[in-house]
Amino acid sequence: MNAAGRQADPIAEYEAALTAVLHGPGGEKARMIEELWDGLADTAEAHVDEGESYERAARLAVREFGTVEEIAPVCQRELTIAQARHTARTVILIAPFLVACWYLARTSGLPGTAWQLPRTAQSLAVHLAAVAIAAALLAASTLAATGTLARRLPTPRRLPLVVAWAGTTTSVTMAVATLALAVAAALATDWPLLALAGALSAASHAVVASSARASRRCARLAVA
């Protein structure tokens, strides 16, 4: 089918409209849209076999499937949970690195009592580690609640939003860790290691922040 024909196809128009309103992990969204397309195509084909023209068969299939306004909330809920799981996995992977940053700041070869700012950075690192551990525990609980436990218990409606803000908190914590490591590197004797950790912390912040931002958007759409 050429591009013009595809644009005029009721199923293609339905697919485009649904794609535009859904947000979530790219792979999950693509899989969902493909499954919906296959279902609509099979239904339309069944109507064609009954003697309907393709255009009418496609419109009947879309009508039977439900409007975009009716289907989108159900699909978005599934994508929101998928995005929450993605963010949770990201937080779990990042948390150990944040604890390692805490350890580096605590054990770095800083000058003695003349430097008050590094001591502040070390104290801050303890709080960063605590945030990382709390976020990791929440992320692990989220994976359990949306995985095996979801077969027995309903997933709490607000859980994706909680995970989104936990990811946001973790991303902010990574930004603060980057600053703390940069300060420590400027004043420490083993600054190359601290500088490398700071660069990795900045990169981790970008990854977590992006996932958390996507989770917040999905969560808002799911509860709208």
C-alpha positions, 0 to 999 in steps of 0.5 A: 500500500502506498503512502497516500493509501495508508494515510486514508486507511481508517486503521492507519489513521487510528494507529497514528492517533493512538501513537500520538497520545501514548507515552512510555518506553519506546520498545513497549510502545512499539510492541503495543501499537504493533499488536493493536494493528495486527488485531485491527487488521485481522478483524478487518480481514474477517469482515472482508471475508464476509463480503465487505469492502476493505474501507468499510471493513476497516471502519467496522474494525475500528468501531468494534475496537473502541475509540482512541479516547476509550482505549488510550487510558488502558494502554497508557496505564500499561505503558506507565507501569512499564516506564515505572519499572524502567526507572526503578531498574535504573535507580537500582543500578545507579544506587550502588555507584552513589554509595561508592561516591560516598565512600570516595568522599569519605576516604579521599586524601583531603588536607587536615583541619584547615579545609572546612568545605571538604568536611561538609562535602563528606558529611553531605555524602553520608546523606547522599548514600542514605537517599540512594539506599532508600531509593533502591529499596523503593525501586526494588519494591516497585519491581516486585509490586509490578512483577510477580506480586501484580499477578495476585495484588493490584498495583497501587494507582499512585505507585508510578508517580511515587517511583517517578519522584523517587527517580527525580530525587535520585537524579538531584542527589547525583547532581549534588554528588557530582558537585561534592566530588568536584570540590573534593577533587579540587582539594584532595591528593588523589584527585584523578579518581575523584574527578573520574567519579564525578564525571561518571556521577554527572553521566548517571544523573543525566540517565536517571533524570531522563527516565524520571522525567518520562515517568512523571509524564506517564504518571500524570497521563495515567491519573488524568 
